[in-house]
Amino acid sequence: MALLSVNPTRMALMGLKVRKKSAERGHKLLKDKQDGLMQEFLGVIRTAKELRSRVEEEIGKAFHAFLLASAWLTDAQLENALSSPEAKISLQVETKNVMSVRIPFFTLEKEGNPHSYGFSGTNALLDHAITKFDELFETLIQLAQIEKQAESLAIELETTRRRVNALEHKMIPDLKETVKYIKMKLDESERAGIISTMKIKASLEAQENVAH
């Protein structure tokens, strides 16, 4: 704690009391925001963990399916089938405001058929593998979205935590200490003024007694 650089006057005391009340109200609002952000962040982290597990599982299935397909096809057949894809994808990104945090949301748009190769010279195993990779890509986009959301929330959470700590451990204690100090100084001045008045009164009374 440290005393703020202000003159110990009643006007300064009133101003500091207003600032202290405002700081305490701001601290409560930020603390509530911090708690809300933490709850939201933990929910996003749980979802991200589930998606990571799902991605790992789908990667394994997709590559397994592709290995089975490639075992029945020559390199030339695979290259011929996959060299001219007709399917197209585009990614739309929009942001929504969640507790003053800009959260990204991804929308995947697809055009065309991923199975655009001729069926002669390929087999159903390749069709299955392509489908698995198509599903995997969608899950990867979902994971990228949720991890970006987690990153945005984590940054805002850390910023809010620092502001809460600054108010709780620095600004509010300094204001309280300064208010206490000014009150003490004003009380001392008031007592000194009373004592001075009493001395003057006593001196005047003594002079009146001498005169009589």
ZAGULUM-234893 format. One record per residue: x, y, z of N, C-alpha, C in turn. Coordinates in Angstrom, 1 decimal. Example, Ala and Ser with C-alpha at 12.3 -4.5 7.8 and 13.67 -1.06 7.14 Angstrom:
2
nX/nY/nZ/caX/caY/caZ/cX/cY/cZ
13.2/-5.7/7.8/12.3/-4.5/7.8/13.2/-3.3/7.8
12.8/-2.2/7.1/13.7/-1.1/7.1/12.9/0.0/7.9
//
This chain:
212
nX/nY/nZ/caX/caY/caZ/cX/cY/cZ
0.8/-1.2/0.0/0.0/0.0/0.0/0.9/1.2/0.0
0.3/2.3/-0.6/1.1/3.5/-0.7/0.1/4.7/-0.7
0.5/5.8/-0.1/-0.3/7.0/0.0/-0.3/7.7/-1.4
-1.5/8.1/-1.8/-1.6/8.9/-3.0/-1.1/10.3/-2.8
-0.6/10.9/-3.8/-0.1/12.3/-3.7/-1.3/13.3/-3.8
-1.9/13.6/-2.7/-3.0/14.5/-2.7/-2.9/15.4/-1.4
-3.4/16.6/-1.4/-3.4/17.4/-0.2/-4.5/16.9/0.7
-4.2/16.9/2.0/-5.2/16.4/3.0/-6.3/17.4/3.3
-7.1/17.6/2.3/-8.3/18.5/2.5/-9.6/17.7/2.5
-10.6/18.4/3.0/-12.0/17.8/2.9/-12.4/17.5/1.5
-12.1/18.5/0.6/-12.4/18.3/-0.8/-11.8/17.1/-1.4
-10.5/16.9/-1.1/-9.7/15.7/-1.6/-10.3/14.5/-1.0
-10.7/14.5/0.3/-11.3/13.3/1.0/-12.6/12.9/0.3
-13.4/13.9/-0.1/-14.7/13.6/-0.8/-14.4/12.9/-2.1
-13.4/13.5/-2.9/-13.0/12.9/-4.2/-12.5/11.5/-4.1
-11.7/11.3/-3.0/-11.1/9.9/-2.9/-12.2/8.9/-2.5
-13.2/9.3/-1.7/-14.2/8.4/-1.3/-15.1/8.0/-2.6
-15.3/9.0/-3.4/-16.0/8.7/-4.7/-15.2/7.7/-5.5
-13.9/8.0/-5.6/-13.0/7.1/-6.4/-13.0/5.7/-5.8
-12.9/5.6/-4.5/-12.9/4.3/-3.8/-14.2/3.5/-4.1
-15.3/4.2/-4.0/-16.6/3.5/-4.3/-16.7/3.1/-5.7
-16.2/3.9/-6.6/-16.2/3.5/-8.1/-15.3/2.3/-8.3
-14.1/2.4/-7.7/-13.1/1.3/-7.9/-13.7/0.0/-7.3
-14.4/0.0/-6.2/-14.9/-1.2/-5.6/-16.1/-1.7/-6.5
-16.9/-0.8/-7.0/-17.9/-1.3/-7.9/-17.3/-1.9/-9.2
-16.3/-1.2/-9.7/-15.6/-1.8/-10.9/-15.0/-3.1/-10.6
-14.4/-3.3/-9.4/-13.8/-4.5/-9.1/-14.8/-5.7/-9.0
-16.0/-5.4/-8.5/-17.1/-6.4/-8.4/-17.5/-6.8/-9.8
-17.7/-5.8/-10.7/-18.1/-6.1/-12.1/-17.1/-6.9/-12.8
-15.8/-6.6/-12.7/-14.7/-7.3/-13.3/-14.6/-8.7/-12.7
-14.8/-8.8/-11.4/-14.7/-10.2/-10.8/-15.8/-11.1/-11.3
-17.0/-10.5/-11.5/-18.1/-11.3/-12.0/-17.8/-11.7/-13.5
-17.2/-10.7/-14.2/-16.8/-11.0/-15.6/-15.8/-12.1/-15.7
-14.8/-12.0/-14.8/-13.7/-13.0/-14.7/-14.3/-14.4/-14.4
-15.3/-14.5/-13.5/-15.9/-15.8/-13.2/-16.6/-16.3/-14.4
-17.4/-15.4/-15.0/-18.1/-15.8/-16.2/-17.2/-16.3/-17.3
-16.1/-15.6/-17.6/-15.1/-16.0/-18.6/-14.5/-17.3/-18.3
-14.2/-17.5/-17.0/-13.6/-18.8/-16.6/-14.5/-20.0/-16.9
-15.8/-19.8/-16.5/-16.8/-20.8/-16.8/-16.9/-21.1/-18.3
-17.0/-20.0/-19.1/-17.0/-20.2/-20.5/-15.8/-20.9/-21.1
-14.6/-20.5/-20.6/-13.3/-21.0/-21.0/-13.2/-22.5/-20.7
-13.6/-22.9/-19.5/-13.6/-24.3/-19.1/-14.5/-25.2/-20.0
-15.7/-24.6/-20.3/-16.6/-25.3/-21.2/-16.0/-25.5/-22.6
-15.3/-24.5/-23.1/-14.7/-24.6/-24.4/-13.5/-25.5/-24.4
-12.7/-25.6/-23.3/-11.6/-26.5/-23.2/-12.1/-27.9/-23.2
-13.2/-28.2/-22.5/-13.8/-29.5/-22.5/-14.2/-30.0/-23.9
-14.8/-29.1/-24.6/-15.2/-29.4/-26.0/-14.0/-29.6/-26.8
-12.9/-28.8/-26.7/-11.7/-29.0/-27.5/-11.1/-30.3/-27.2
-11.1/-30.7/-25.9/-10.5/-32.0/-25.6/-11.2/-33.1/-26.2
-12.6/-33.1/-26.2/-13.4/-34.1/-26.9/-13.1/-34.1/-28.4
-13.0/-32.9/-29.0/-12.7/-32.9/-30.4/-11.3/-33.4/-30.8
-10.4/-33.1/-29.9/-9.0/-33.6/-30.2/-9.0/-35.2/-30.2
-9.7/-35.7/-29.3/-9.8/-37.2/-29.2/-10.5/-37.7/-30.5
-11.6/-37.0/-30.9/-12.3/-37.4/-32.1/-11.4/-37.3/-33.3
-10.6/-36.2/-33.4/-9.7/-36.0/-34.6/-8.7/-37.2/-34.6
-8.1/-37.5/-33.5/-7.2/-38.6/-33.5/-7.8/-39.9/-33.9
-9.0/-40.1/-33.5/-9.7/-41.4/-33.9/-10.0/-41.4/-35.4
-10.5/-40.2/-35.9/-10.8/-40.1/-37.3/-9.6/-40.2/-38.2
-8.5/-39.6/-37.7/-7.2/-39.7/-38.5/-6.8/-41.2/-38.7
-6.9/-41.9/-37.6/-6.5/-43.3/-37.6/-7.4/-44.1/-38.6
-8.7/-43.8/-38.5/-9.7/-44.5/-39.4/-9.4/-44.1/-40.9
-9.2/-42.9/-41.1/-9.0/-42.4/-42.5/-7.8/-43.0/-43.1
-6.6/-43.0/-42.4/-5.4/-43.5/-43.0/-5.5/-45.0/-43.1
-6.2/-45.7/-42.2/-6.3/-47.1/-42.3/-7.1/-47.5/-43.5
-8.2/-46.7/-43.8/-9.0/-46.9/-45.0/-8.2/-46.7/-46.2
-7.4/-45.6/-46.2/-6.6/-45.3/-47.4/-5.5/-46.4/-47.7
-4.9/-46.9/-46.6/-3.9/-48.0/-46.7/-4.6/-49.2/-47.3
-5.8/-49.5/-46.9/-6.5/-50.7/-47.5/-6.8/-50.5/-48.9
-7.2/-49.3/-49.3/-7.5/-49.0/-50.7/-6.3/-49.0/-51.5
-5.2/-48.4/-51.1/-3.9/-48.3/-51.8/-3.3/-49.7/-52.0
-3.6/-50.6/-51.1/-3.1/-52.0/-51.2/-3.7/-52.7/-52.5
-4.8/-52.3/-52.9/-5.5/-52.9/-54.1/-5.3/-52.1/-55.4
-4.7/-50.9/-55.3/-4.5/-50.1/-56.4/-3.0/-49.8/-56.6
-2.6/-49.6/-57.9/-1.3/-49.2/-58.2/-1.1/-47.7/-57.9
0.2/-47.3/-57.8/0.4/-45.9/-57.7/-0.1/-45.0/-58.8
-0.1/-45.6/-60.0/-0.6/-44.8/-61.2/-2.1/-44.7/-61.1
-2.8/-45.7/-60.6/-4.2/-45.7/-60.5/-4.6/-44.6/-59.4
-3.9/-44.6/-58.3/-4.2/-43.6/-57.3/-3.9/-42.2/-57.7
-2.8/-42.0/-58.4/-2.5/-40.7/-58.9/-3.5/-40.2/-59.9
-3.9/-41.1/-60.8/-4.9/-40.8/-61.8/-6.3/-40.4/-61.2
-6.6/-41.1/-60.1/-7.9/-40.9/-59.5/-7.9/-39.6/-58.7
-6.8/-39.2/-58.1/-6.8/-38.1/-57.1/-6.2/-36.8/-57.7
-5.7/-36.9/-59.0/-5.0/-35.7/-59.5/-5.8/-34.6/-60.0
-7.1/-34.8/-60.2/-8.0/-33.7/-60.7/-9.3/-33.6/-59.9
-9.1/-33.2/-58.6/-10.3/-33.1/-57.8/-11.3/-32.0/-58.3
-12.6/-32.3/-58.2/-13.6/-31.3/-58.7/-14.3/-30.7/-57.5
-14.2/-31.3/-56.3/-14.8/-30.7/-55.1/-14.1/-29.4/-54.7
-14.9/-28.4/-54.3/-14.3/-27.2/-53.8/-14.9/-26.9/-52.4
-14.1/-26.3/-51.6/-14.6/-25.9/-50.3/-14.2/-24.4/-50.0
-15.0/-23.7/-49.2/-14.7/-22.4/-48.8/-15.1/-22.2/-47.3
-14.3/-21.4/-46.7/-14.5/-21.2/-45.2/-15.0/-19.8/-44.9
-16.2/-19.7/-44.3/-16.7/-18.4/-43.9/-16.5/-18.2/-42.4
-16.0/-17.0/-42.1/-15.7/-16.7/-40.7/-16.5/-15.5/-40.2
-17.2/-15.7/-39.1/-17.9/-14.6/-38.5/-17.6/-14.6/-37.0
-17.7/-13.4/-36.4/-17.4/-13.3/-35.0/-18.7/-12.9/-34.2
-18.8/-13.4/-33.0/-19.9/-13.0/-32.2/-19.3/-12.5/-30.8
-20.0/-11.5/-30.2/-19.5/-10.9/-29.0/-20.1/-11.7/-27.8
-19.1/-12.4/-27.1/-19.5/-13.2/-25.9/-18.7/-12.5/-24.7
-19.4/-11.8/-23.9/-18.8/-11.2/-22.7/-17.7/-10.3/-23.1
-17.9/-9.5/-24.1/-17.0/-8.5/-24.6/-15.8/-9.1/-25.3
-15.9/-10.4/-25.7/-14.8/-11.1/-26.4/-15.4/-11.4/-27.8
-14.6/-11.1/-28.8/-14.9/-11.5/-30.2/-14.6/-12.9/-30.4
-15.6/-13.8/-30.5/-15.4/-15.2/-30.7/-15.7/-15.6/-32.1
-14.7/-16.3/-32.7/-14.9/-16.7/-34.1/-15.8/-18.0/-34.3
-16.5/-17.9/-35.4/-17.3/-19.1/-35.7/-17.1/-19.4/-37.2
-16.8/-20.7/-37.5/-16.4/-21.1/-38.9/-17.6/-21.8/-39.5
-17.9/-21.5/-40.8/-18.9/-22.2/-41.6/-18.2/-22.8/-42.8
-18.2/-24.1/-43.0/-17.6/-24.7/-44.1/-18.6/-25.0/-45.2
-18.3/-24.4/-46.4/-19.2/-24.6/-47.5/-18.5/-25.5/-48.6
-19.3/-26.5/-49.1/-18.7/-27.4/-50.0/-19.5/-27.4/-51.4
-18.7/-27.6/-52.4/-19.3/-27.7/-53.7/-18.7/-28.8/-54.5
-19.5/-29.5/-55.2/-18.9/-30.6/-56.0/-18.9/-31.9/-55.2
-18.5/-33.0/-55.9/-18.4/-34.3/-55.4/-16.9/-34.7/-55.1
-16.6/-35.1/-53.9/-15.2/-35.5/-53.7/-14.8/-36.8/-54.4
-15.9/-37.6/-54.8/-15.6/-38.8/-55.5/-15.8/-38.5/-57.0
-15.0/-37.6/-57.5/-15.1/-37.1/-58.9/-14.4/-38.0/-59.9
-13.6/-38.9/-59.4/-12.8/-39.7/-60.3/-13.7/-40.8/-60.9
-13.2/-41.4/-62.0/-14.0/-42.4/-62.6/-13.9/-43.7/-61.8
-15.0/-44.5/-61.9/-15.1/-45.7/-61.1/-14.3/-46.8/-61.7
-13.9/-46.7/-62.9/-13.1/-47.8/-63.5/-11.7/-47.5/-63.0
-11.0/-48.5/-62.6/-9.6/-48.4/-62.1/-9.6/-48.0/-60.6
-10.7/-47.9/-60.0/-10.7/-47.6/-58.5/-11.6/-48.7/-57.9
-11.8/-48.5/-56.6/-12.6/-49.5/-55.9/-13.4/-48.8/-54.8
-14.3/-49.6/-54.1/-15.1/-49.1/-53.1/-14.3/-48.7/-51.8
-13.1/-49.3/-51.7/-12.3/-49.0/-50.5/-11.7/-47.6/-50.7
-11.4/-47.1/-51.9/-11.0/-45.8/-52.1/-12.1/-44.8/-51.8
-13.3/-45.1/-52.2/-14.5/-44.3/-52.0/-14.7/-44.1/-50.4
-14.5/-45.2/-49.7/-14.6/-45.2/-48.3/-13.5/-44.3/-47.6
-12.3/-44.4/-48.1/-11.2/-43.6/-47.6/-11.4/-42.1/-47.9
-11.9/-41.8/-49.1/-12.2/-40.4/-49.4/-13.2/-39.8/-48.5
-14.3/-40.6/-48.3/-15.4/-40.2/-47.4/-14.8/-39.9/-46.0
-13.9/-40.8/-45.5/-13.4/-40.6/-44.2/-12.5/-39.4/-44.1
-11.7/-39.1/-45.1/-10.9/-37.8/-45.1/-11.8/-36.6/-45.2
-12.9/-36.7/-45.9/-13.9/-35.6/-46.0/-14.5/-35.3/-44.6
-14.8/-36.4/-43.9/-15.4/-36.2/-42.5/-14.3/-35.7/-41.6
-13.1/-36.2/-41.7/-12.0/-35.7/-40.9/-11.7/-34.2/-41.1
-11.8/-33.7/-42.3/-11.6/-32.3/-42.6/-12.6/-31.4/-41.8
-13.9/-31.9/-41.8/-14.9/-31.1/-41.1/-14.6/-31.0/-39.6
-14.2/-32.2/-39.1/-13.8/-32.2/-37.7/-12.6/-31.3/-37.3
-11.7/-31.3/-38.2/-10.5/-30.4/-38.1/-10.9/-28.9/-38.0
-11.8/-28.6/-38.9/-12.3/-27.2/-38.9/-13.0/-26.9/-37.6
-13.8/-27.8/-37.1/-14.5/-27.6/-35.8/-13.4/-27.4/-34.7
-12.4/-28.2/-34.7/-11.3/-28.2/-33.7/-10.6/-26.8/-33.8
-10.3/-26.4/-35.0/-9.6/-25.1/-35.2/-10.5/-24.0/-34.7
-11.8/-24.1/-34.9/-12.7/-23.0/-34.4/-12.7/-23.0/-32.9
-12.8/-24.1/-32.2/-12.9/-24.2/-30.8/-11.6/-23.8/-30.1
-10.5/-24.1/-30.8/-9.2/-23.7/-30.2/-8.9/-22.2/-30.4
-9.4/-21.6/-31.5/-9.3/-20.2/-31.6/-10.2/-19.5/-30.6
-11.4/-20.1/-30.3/-12.2/-19.5/-29.3/-11.6/-19.6/-27.9
-10.9/-20.7/-27.6/-10.2/-20.8/-26.4/-9.1/-19.8/-26.2
-8.4/-19.6/-27.3/-7.3/-18.6/-27.3/-7.8/-17.2/-27.0
-8.9/-16.8/-27.7/-9.5/-15.5/-27.5/-10.0/-15.3/-26.1
-10.6/-16.3/-25.5/-11.1/-16.3/-24.2/-10.0/-16.2/-23.2
-8.9/-17.0/-23.4/-7.7/-17.0/-22.5/-7.1/-15.6/-22.5
-7.0/-14.9/-23.6/-6.4/-13.6/-23.6/-7.2/-12.6/-22.8
-8.5/-12.7/-23.0/-9.4/-11.8/-22.3/-9.5/-12.1/-20.8
-9.4/-13.4/-20.5/-9.4/-13.8/-19.1/-8.2/-13.3/-18.4
-7.0/-13.4/-19.0/-5.8/-12.9/-18.4/-5.8/-11.4/-18.2
-6.3/-10.7/-19.2/-6.4/-9.2/-19.1/-7.3/-8.8/-18.0
-8.5/-9.5/-17.9/-9.4/-9.2/-16.8/-8.8/-9.6/-15.4
-8.1/-10.7/-15.4/-7.5/-11.1/-14.1/-6.5/-10.0/-13.6
-5.7/-9.5/-14.5/-4.7/-8.5/-14.2/-5.4/-7.2/-13.7
-6.5/-6.8/-14.3/-7.2/-5.6/-13.9/-7.9/-5.8/-12.5
-8.4/-7.0/-12.3/-9.0/-7.4/-11.0/-7.9/-7.3/-9.9
-6.7/-7.9/-10.2/-5.7/-7.9/-9.2/-5.1/-6.5/-8.9
-5.1/-5.7/-10.0/-4.6/-4.3/-9.8/-5.5/-3.5/-8.9
-6.8/-3.7/-9.1/-7.8/-3.0/-8.3/-7.8/-3.6/-6.9
-7.7/-4.9/-6.7/-7.8/-5.5/-5.4/-6.6/-5.3/-4.6
-5.4/-5.4/-5.2/-4.2/-5.4/-4.4/-3.4/-4.1/-4.5
-3.8/-3.2/-5.3/-3.1/-1.9/-5.5/-4.0/-0.7/-5.3
-4.9/-0.5/-6.3/-5.7/0.8/-6.3/-6.6/0.9/-5.0
-7.4/-0.1/-4.8/-8.3/0.0/-3.6/-7.6/0.1/-2.3
-6.6/-0.7/-2.0/-5.8/-0.5/-0.8/-5.2/0.9/-0.6
-4.6/1.4/-1.8/-4.0/2.7/-1.7/-5.1/3.8/-1.4
-6.2/3.7/-2.1/-7.3/4.6/-1.8/-7.8/4.6/-0.3
-7.9/3.4/0.2/-8.4/3.2/1.6/-7.3/3.8/2.5
-6.1/3.5/2.3/-5.0/4.0/3.1/-4.9/5.6/3.1
-5.1/6.1/1.9/-5.0/7.6/1.7/-6.2/8.2/2.4
-7.4/7.6/2.3/-8.6/8.1/2.9/-8.4/8.1/4.5
-7.9/7.0/5.0/-7.6/6.9/6.4/-6.6/8.0/6.8
-5.5/8.2/6.0/-4.5/9.2/6.4/-5.1/10.6/6.4
-5.9/10.9/5.4/-6.5/12.3/5.3/-7.5/12.5/6.5
-8.2/11.5/6.8/-9.1/11.6/8.0/-8.3/11.9/9.3
-7.2/11.2/9.4/-6.4/11.4/10.6/-5.8/12.8/10.6
-5.4/13.3/9.5/-4.8/14.6/9.4/-5.9/15.7/9.7
-7.1/15.5/9.2/-8.2/16.4/9.4/-8.6/16.4/10.9
-8.6/15.2/11.5/-8.9/15.1/12.9/-7.9/15.8/13.7
-6.6/15.6/13.3/-5.5/16.3/14.1/-5.6/17.8/13.9
-6.0/18.3/12.7/-6.1/19.7/12.5/-7.3/20.3/13.3
-8.4/19.5/13.4/-9.6/19.9/14.1/-9.2/20.0/15.6
-8.5/19.0/16.1/-8.2/19.0/17.5/-7.2/20.1/17.8
-6.3/20.4/16.9/-5.4/21.5/17.1/-6.1/22.8/17.1
-7.1/22.9/16.2/-7.9/24.1/16.2/-8.7/24.4/17.4
-9.3/23.2/18.0/-10.0/23.3/19.2/-9.1/23.8/20.4
-7.9/23.1/20.4/-7.0/23.5/21.5/-6.6/24.9/21.4
-6.3/25.4/20.1/-5.9/26.8/19.9/-7.0/27.7/20.3
-8.3/27.4/20.0/-9.4/28.2/20.4/-9.6/28.3/21.9
-9.4/27.1/22.6/-9.5/27.1/24.0/-8.4/27.9/24.7
-7.2/27.9/24.1/-6.1/28.7/24.7/-6.4/30.2/24.5
-6.9/30.6/23.3/-7.2/32.0/23.1/-8.3/32.5/24.0
-9.3/31.6/24.2/-10.4/31.9/25.1/-10.0/32.0/26.5
-9.1/31.1/26.9/-8.5/31.2/28.3/-7.7/32.5/28.5
-6.9/32.8/27.5/-6.1/34.0/27.5/-7.0/35.3/27.7
-8.1/35.3/26.9/-9.0/36.5/26.9/-9.7/36.6/28.3
-10.1/35.4/28.8/-10.7/35.4/30.1/-9.7/35.9/31.2
-8.5/35.5/31.1/-7.5/35.9/32.0/-7.3/37.4/32.0
-7.2/37.9/30.8/-7.1/39.4/30.6/-8.3/40.1/31.2
-9.5/39.6/31.0/-10.7/40.2/31.6/-10.6/40.3/33.1
-10.2/39.1/33.6/-10.1/39.0/35.1/-9.1/40.1/35.7
-8.0/40.2/35.0/-6.9/41.2/35.4/-7.5/42.6/35.3
-8.3/42.9/34.3/-8.8/44.2/34.1/-9.8/44.6/35.2
-10.5/43.5/35.7/-11.5/43.8/36.8/-10.8/43.8/38.1
//
